[in-house]
Amino acid sequence: MTIAVFLGSLLAAMALGIPIAFSLLLCGVALMWHMNMFDAQILAQNLIEGSNSFPLLAVPFFMLAGEIMNTGGLSRRIVDFAMALVGHIRGGLGYVTIVAACLLSALSGSAVADAAALTALLLPMMVKAGHDKARSGGLIAACGVIGPIIPPSIGFVIFGVTANVSISKLFLAGIFPGIVLSAGLWITWGWLTRKEQLTPPPRQPLSEIMASLRRATWALMLPVIILVGLRMGVFTPTEAAVVAAVYALFVAGVIYRELSWTQLFDVFQAAAKTTAVVMFLVAAAMVSAWLITVANLPQQVITLLEPLLGSPTLLMFAIMILCMIVGTAMDMTPTILILTPVLMPLVTAAGIDPVYFGVMFIINNSIGLVTPPVGTVLNVVAGVGRMRMDDVTRGVIPFMVVQFAVMFLMVLFPQIVMVPARWFY
């Protein structure tokens, strides 16, 4: 009955069009009422404690770093370098998009920020070159998925805080899976464009490649600083976010000189607005998470799925399918906040490595950003690229199918994730 109250109140509130954060609070109130323990003071205390977390400080700073990079010219120089490197290959602008997405992912960690930057910079170029606009928009949307997987990742920060798993280990474990997903997109784009009779731009001379590399060097140094610092234990993920924001501000304002004082206010304002939404979601979800624990919901779920505990692979398949279904209707952050407290005890009972589960969970939720009808990244690409949502959805389907196939391959062979992860540790 408790599970029915939890799911029923949450889904009913969402069906009425109530924002997710307020739906979570209403769900918490319904659970407290059901358990005869309603107390507004307890509700308020958990709401405040939900956002009172030092590791969560990484979220606003990574948000700020992403905004600065898009406004201050770092993102554009990354795209120019990728263009000089692989732009001459048949279908080269698609490969430029994939390479640029990997590099931008190592800078901002936000799927929305990466998708917006890539759409504004590359979609007009791809259409002008003769590529199908729907397919091009679909590729850019699919590339946005890589943002929350290759570190730094806001998704990993939120999952690590919610599940009490090492954020540094999650960051390092996400590197190789992100590259594998990018390889899947590379192969898929090559297959889809094999019959296009388009003349690619001429190969850039080595001098031009080196010149674009020099222009992008300051931007490319940021992921190196973050990963080396985390690997060597110089700073924590939260401190890495501060380093990223300060470094991006220094490069954009002093080195590239493309960020003016007037733009700075808008950048801080945009980052603050996005952060406020995320942090309120986290705070509201912590109320539900506390009540989920008090109501012993995880134990009830473990009892329901007890037949699968003896087979971690089957259990992971079941969880991944559940997350796929949820991802069609819910954004990544609330999915992480709602499902993590329920699933983590189940994962622990089955003996699944929590870091491996975290990586797979974030990959699934990231792909959920491009699954219709709610896909956030699809909406961003459609809005920035001035496209119909139907066209973007049609274009992203082949890439989305390949990403899910790669994900399930990692479920069958966890070594794809864990062997490189242990090397990075």
DRENKE-194376 format. One record per residue: y, x, z of N, C-alpha, C in turn. Coordinates in steps of 0.02 Angstrom, whole numbers, plus 50000, padded with zeros to 5 digits. Each point is the difference from the previous one (the first is absolute). Layout:
N
YXZYXZYXZ;...
//
This chain:
425
499395004150000500614995950000500635004350000;499975005650036500585004550003500175002849932;499495002049961500115002549933500314994649956;499774993850008500274994449961500744998950016;500185000450064500704999150021500425005649971;499765006250005500365005849974500134999449925;499464999149961500074999649927500374993649979;499844994450033500314993749981500755000050009;500235002450058500725000150013500365004949954;499695005849987500315005049956500064997449929;499454997449973499994997649931500454993849991;500014995650051500424994149996500745001949998;500195004850042500705002250001500195003249933;499555004149973500145003249935500044994849944;499564995050003500004994749949500654996150000;500324999550058500644996550005500585004249976;499865006249981500535004449975500375003850054;499735000050061500325003750055499885007549988;500525004250007499905007349991499435002750043;499685005349976499405002750033500135001750073;500575003250014500135002150070500024994050047;500344994649979500054994050041499334996450002;499615000549946499334997050000499555003450052;500085006650005499615003850050500194997950071;500664999050011500224997850067499744993050015;500024995549952499734993250010499255000250013;499665004549965499285000950011499875002350072;500435004750024499935002350069500124994450051;500514995949987500144994450044499414995150001;499714998749941499434995449996499405002650039;499885006649995499445003050037500124999550075;500625001550022500164999550072499924992850025;500224995349961499934993050018499274998050006;499615002349951499284998550000499655002850061;500235005950023499675003350058500344998250066;500454995149998500354997650060500355005850037;500335004349963500355005650032500695001149969;500304994549975500655000849968500525002350050;500355005449982500535002850042500505003549953;500604997349997500515002849954500175007250018;499955001750064500165006850021499495005049973;499364998250002499475004349972500115000849925;500184994649967500135000149928500565005049984;500554999550038500575004349988499845007350015;499625001350054499825006950018499585003249945;499514996449974499585002849947500385000949936;500484995649987500415000749940500415006450003;500295001450059500405006150008499565006249997;499444999850036499545005750002499705001549932;499954994849958499705000949934500365005149957;500655000350005500395004749960500225006150040;499835000250064500205005650044499475005549995;499985003349941499485005149988500325006049966;499905005950028500285006049971499745001449929;499344999549987499765001349931500314995449948;500204993850020500294995449952500705002149977;500305005050034500645002649977499935003249930;499395001749982499895002849933500184995049945;499924993650014500124994849949500735000149975;500504999350045500695000049974500205006549966;499755005650024500195006449970499695001049931;499374997949991499715000449934500344995049952;500184994150026500374995249959500675003149977;500345003350047500645003149985499915005649948;499475004150010499875005549953499904997249929;499624994549994499884997049935500644997649967;500434996750039500634997549973500445005749976;500045005450040500415005849982499755003249936;499335000649994499725003349941500134996149936;499974993350005500134996049940500745000149980;500445000250051500725000049985500265006949985;499715005150031500275006849996499725004349945;499614997349954499785003849942499345003650007;499684999850058499365003550008499464996749958;499984993350000499494996449962500075001349925;500635000149976500105001149928499785006949978;500125005050042499795006849982499245000750000;499674996350045499274999950000499744997249934;500304994549977499794996849937500145004749941;500575003450001500165004749945499495005649997;499805002550058499505005450001499334997549973;499794994050020499374997249975500054998949924;500584998049975500104999049928499925006549962;500295005350026499945006549967499285002550002;499634998250051499335002650010499494996549955;500004993349998499474996349964500274994949951;500665000049988500294994949956499785000549928;499765005849979499825001149930499304997449982;499594998250049499324997649988500044992949970;499504998149959499984993249974500004995150059;500444995149998500084995650058500325003650058;500375005349984500265004550052500434996850053;500394994849982500434996950050499594996750055;499414997649984499554997350051499775005450048;499835005849971499795005550043500595002650042;500594999949971500605001850038500074995450060;499894993549989500054995150054499515001750056;499385001749982499485001450050500185006450039;500195005349964500185006350034500614998950045;500504996649974500614998650039499844995950062;499544995149992499804995850057499685004250055;499575004749981499685004350051500525004250036;500485002749962500515004250031500474995950043;500194994149976500444995750040499654997550063;499344998849994499614997750058500035005150056;500015006449981500035005350050500705000950029;500474995849976500695000450026500184994150044;499844993849978500264994250036499474996250039;499384999349972499484996250035500084992549997;500444997649956500124992849994499834997749929;499554995349994499804997449934500594996649965;500394996250038500564996349971500535004849974;500175005250039500515004849979499785003849938;499375002149999499745003849942499984995649938;499774993750007499964995549943500694998549972;500494999050044500684998649977500295005949962;499905006150027500265006049967499675001149932;499344999449997499635001249938500184994749947;500084993750022500174994749953500685001249969;500495001750042500685001049975500045006049954;499625005350015500065006249962499565000049937;499394997450005499515001049947499854993949957;500064993950027499824994249960500414999449935;500675000950003500384999749937499775005349950;499845006050025499775005349956499334998349968;499554997050038499344998249974500054994549947;500434995150012500094994649952500325002749936;500515004450008500335003049942499525004149958;499525003250033499525004249964499484995849963;499984993450014499544995749964499414997550040;499955001850064499454997650042500104992650017;499454996550007500024993050020500344999350068;500494995650005500404999650061499584997550059;499564995149989499584997550054499535005450026;499695003749954499545005350021500385005650037;500605001649975500405005250032500204997950071;500234993750006500174997550067499404999750045;499414998349973499394999950040499825006850025;500075005249957499855006850021500485002250056;500644998649992500495001950052499844996650066;499824993549997499814996550061499395003150032;499495001749959499395003050027500145006950029;500475003749970500195006550026500354999450068;500354994450010500334998950065499514999750057;499374998149985499484999650051499875006850032;500125005449961499845006750025500485001950057;500604996950002500505001750050499764999850072;499664994650021499784999750070499375004150015;499715003549950499375003650010500125007550007;500375002949952500155007150004500545000950054;499905004550048500495000750055500665002849976;500554998450036500034995750060499934992649981;499734996150046499864993049986500204995650058;500424995249986500214995350052499414995850023;499554998249953499404996250017499575003650050;499905006649990499605003950047500335000350069;500675000450001500355000150065499874993650038;500074994249966499904993650034499284999150021;499525001949956499304999550019499845004650058;500255006249997499855004850053500254997750068;500604997050001500274997550063499604994050025;499834995449954499644993950019499285001550022;499675004749966499295001550014499915005950047;500555003350019499965006050043499585005549967;500145001249936499655005249961500525005349982;499785006449997500455005549985500354999049932;500664999550000500384999149938499965006349957;500015005850032499955006349962499355000349961;499444998150032499355000149965499994994849944;500304994350011500044994949947500405002649941;500565003450014500405002949946499595004849958;499665004650034499635005249964499404997149964;499694994950029499424996849968500194995949939;500634998149993500224995849945500155003949936;500035006650004500215004049942499514999349941;499365001550013499515000149946499864993049971;499914994850042499914993349972500584997949955;500625001850019500574998449958499965003349932;499765006349999499925003649937499444996849958;499454997950033499454996849963500234993449969;500394996050036500274993849973500465001549940;500395005350005500445001949945499595002049939;499455003550011499565001949944499714993849966;499834994950040499754993849972500524996649956;500635000150022500554997249959500105004049937;499945006650005500095004549942499484998349946;499374999450020499464998549953500094993049970;500194995250042500104993149976500574999649949;500565003350014500575000049953499795003349934;499645005650004499775003349939499554995549958;499564996150033499564995549965500394994249968;500474997250036500374994349974500475001849943;500245006249999500495002049949499695004249944;499335000449999499685004649952500134998049927;500134993649987500104997749931500744999249982;500445001550047500724999449985500215005649952;500354998149948500245004949951500735001850015;500105003350056500685001850020500085007649995;500585002149980500145007249995500305002450066;499635004150037500275002450064500575005049989;500425001050050500535005049994499695006949990;500385004749971499735006749990499865003550067;499525004649999499855003950060500615004050021;500154999850064500575003950025499815007450003;500465004449981499855007250008499945001850073;499675005550013499895002250069500665000950036;500515002349964500655001150032500294993450027;499914994549962500254993550021499604997350060;499335001149999499584997950056500225003650064;500125006649993500205003950059500704997950023;500434998249952500684997850019499964993450039;499584995349976499934993650036499675001050068;499555004950003499685001650064500525002750049;500445004349975500535002750044500464994550025;500164995349955500444994450021499664995650051;499334999549997499644995650046499725003650061;500105006650003499695004050053500194997550069;500644998550010500224997850067499664993550019;499914995549952499654993750014499265001250013;499695004449960499285001350007499835003750064;500495003350030499875003650062499884995450059;500254993849996499944995450057499284998450018;499564997949953499304998850020499665006250025;500185005849973499705006350023500185001250073;500644999150016500245000950069499634995350047;499944993649980499684995050043499265001650011;499645001349946499275001150006499845006550036;500365005349985499895006450034500184999350074;500554996650014500204999050069499494996150040;499734994749970499484996150034499365004050008;499815003649947499385003950002500035005550051;500575003250007500095005650047500204997750069;500114993550009500184997450065500725001550020;500435001349951500705001550014500364993950026;499854994149971500314993850023499514994249994;500164994650036499594993949998500214995849940;499624994949982500214995749945500694996850010;500164998350062500664997150013500555005249987;499885006050024500495005449987500035001749926;499434999449965499995001249928500454995149963;500014993750024500444995049969500745001950008;500185002650058500695002250012500165005949955;499535004749995500105005849956500104997749928;499594995149978500054997549932500694996949986;500244996050048500644996649991500585005149999;499995004750047500545005050003499995004549939;499405002149980499935004449941500254996449937;499784993749991500224996149941500764999250000;500284998750059500734999350005500365006549982;499735005550023500305006649985499965001549925;499424998949970499915001649929500434995449957;499994993450014500384995249960500765001150007;500225001750061500725000550012500295006949988;499625005350015500275006849996499765003749938;499354999649985499725003749943500144996449934;499774993749994500104996349938500694996749995;500304998650058500674997050004500054993449961;499484996050006499994993449967500064994350050;500065001650064500064994850051500685000650032;500424995149987500685000150027500024996550068;500575000850034500084996850066499984992449994;500284997349945500004992749991499294997449989;499595003849963499304998049988499595000650064;500195004650043499615001350061499964993750043;500554996450006500004993950041499504994949972;500014999149933499534995349969499285002050009;499875006649997499325002650010499764998550070;500415001550050499814998650069499914992550012;500434996049970499954992850008499354997349970;499825002349940499384997849968499395002050041;500005006250025499445002450041499954996050065;500584998450030500014996250063499734992949990;500194996849945499754993249987499244999949991;499745004749961499275000349990499645001650064;500285004650039499695001950064499994994150048;500554996150002500034994350045499444995049986;499874998849936499464995349981499335002650024;499875006549986499355002950019499915000150076;500525002150036499935000750073499934993250034;500334994849974499914993450030499304997549987;499735001549940499304998349985499535003450050;500125006450012499575003850046500044997050070;500614998550023500094997350067499654993350007;500084995649950499684993450002499245000649998;499755004849960499285000949994499695002550065;500395003950038499735002650063499894994450051;500394994749996499884994250043499324997049984;499874999049936499344997349979499445004850017;500135006649991499485005050014499804999850074;500504999350044499854999750072499594993850016;500194994449971499644993750012499305000149970;499925003449942499345000849970499545003650048;500265005250033499615003850049499834995750061;500504996450026499904995850059499484994449985;500044997249939499544994649981499315002549981;499915006749999499365003149984499774998349929;500484999349955499834998549930499605005649966;500175006550012499595005249968499264999550017;499854998450063499294999450019499674994249965;500374994649990499724994349963499875001849927;500455003949971499895002249930499415004749996;499935004650049499435004550002499354996150003;499994994750042499414995850005499834996749934;500524997649965499884996849935499725004849948;500245006250002499805004949949499475004950026;499694998350056499515004550031499445002149952;499764995649956499475002249954500205005849955;500655001049989500235005349955500155006650037;499984999950066500185006050038499525005849987;499394998449983499515005349987500095003349932;500414997149957500125002949934500755000649989;500285005950016500735001049993500254998749929;499595001749949500214999049931500084992649984;499514996050020500044992749989500604997150038;500095002450061500574997650040500665001749966;500055006149974500625002049965500114995749937;499454998549964500074995549942500274993250021;499734997350056500234993450024500735000350020;500205005350034500705000650022500475000849940;499795004049952500415001149940500104993549961;499474996149994500064993649964500464995350038;499944999950067500454995950041500735002149989;500125006650000500695002549990500264998449930;499555000249950500214998149932500244992849998;499634995650034500194992950000500664999050036;500075003350059500624999350038500595002949961;499885005649963500525003449964500314995949944;499644994949976500284995849948500544995450027;500014999050066500474995150029500485003150050;499895006450019500415002850053500215007149983;500595002050022500255006749989499625005150043;500115006549984499605005250033500145000550075;500635000150019500165001150071499714994650045;500114993649987499694994950044499245000149998;499705001749943499275000549997499755005450047;500335005849998499815005450046500064997850072;500574996850016500134998250070499544994550025;499804995449956499574994450021499275002150004;499755003549949499295001449996499775006150040;500445004950009499805006250035499724998750070;500344996150043499724998950067499334996449999;499884996049948499374996349995499445004549974;500165004249950499485003949966499825006550034;500475003150035499875006750029499425000050049;499944995150046499415000050044499354999449961;500014996249945499414999249957499835006749968;500505003549975499905006549968499735005150050;500284999950060499775004550053499284998650019;499824993650006499324998150018499495002149947;500225000149936499565001949945499965007649991;500415003750037499995007349995500355002749938;500464996249971500375002249941500595004350023;500105005649966500565004550016500654996149994;500414999750053500634996149997500505002649949;500005006649988500455002849949499784997749931;499355000349986499734997649936500164992649990;499884996050053500154992949995500754998949987;500425003850035500724999249991500215001449928;499725005249970500175001749931499784994349953;499384997650009499754994749956500394993550010;500174998650062500384994050017500695000049966;500335005850002500675000649970499944999949924;499495003149972499904999649927499934992749978;499584996350036499894992949983500654996050005;500365001050055500624996350009500545002249950;499975006349978500485002449950499874996649933;499364999549981499834996549938500214992650005;499974997350062500224993250011500734998849981;500395005449996500704999449981500094998249926;499465000849960500044998249929499524994449982;499694996950051499554994449985500414993550001;499984996249946500364993649999499674995150049;500354994950024500674998049978500575003050040;499865003450057500545002050045500225007249989;499635004049962500125007249994500735002150002;500205003550053500705001950009500235004749945;499585004949984500195004849948500084996749932;499584995049986500074996349937500694996849996;500234997150055500664996950002500555005149990;499915006050029500515005349992500055002149927;499425001349969500005002249930500294994649955;499804993750013500264994549960500764999350008;500255000950062500724999350012500405005649970;499795006350015500385005849976499945000649924;499404998549973499885000749928500194993949959;500254994750034500194993849967499444997349956;499424999250033499404997649966499764993650033;499614996249963499684994250030499425002350044;499914996650056499465001750046499324999749966;499914995149956499364999249964499855006249958;500515002949969499895005949957499805006050042;500345001050056499825005750043499294999150026;499824993950020499334998650025499485001549947;500134997749939499535001349945499925007549987;500555003750005499985007249987499655003950055;500034997750063499735003850055499254999050010;499714994749973499304998250014499515005749984;500025003249941499525005449987500055005750051;500615001850019500105005450047499774998050070;500134993850019499794997450065499245000050006;499654997949946499274999950001499725007050010;500305005049966499775006950008500135002550071;500574998250028500155002250069499504997150049;499824993649992499504997050044499325003449990;499835001849936499375003349986499985006950035;500555003749997500035006550034499944999150076;500324994850026499954998750072499284998750022;499644995849963499314998550018499555006149990;500185004449953499645006349993500075004250064;500594999950029500115003650063499634996850058;499894993449996499594996650051499275002349995;499765000649939499305002249989499915007350018;500525004049987499965007350013500605002150043;499944999150065500565001850045500195007449996;499555004149975500145007249996500605001449955;500144995549952500585000949955500645000350042;500014996450055500584999950043499965005450054;499425000450033499965003950062499905007549989;499665002149946499905007249990500675003549986;500424997549953500655003249992500454999250062;499924994350036500424998850059499865005450053;499365001650010499845005050051500255007049979;500015001149934500275006449977500755000350014;500354994449989500734999950013500145000650074;499554997250043500115000650072500065007350020;
//
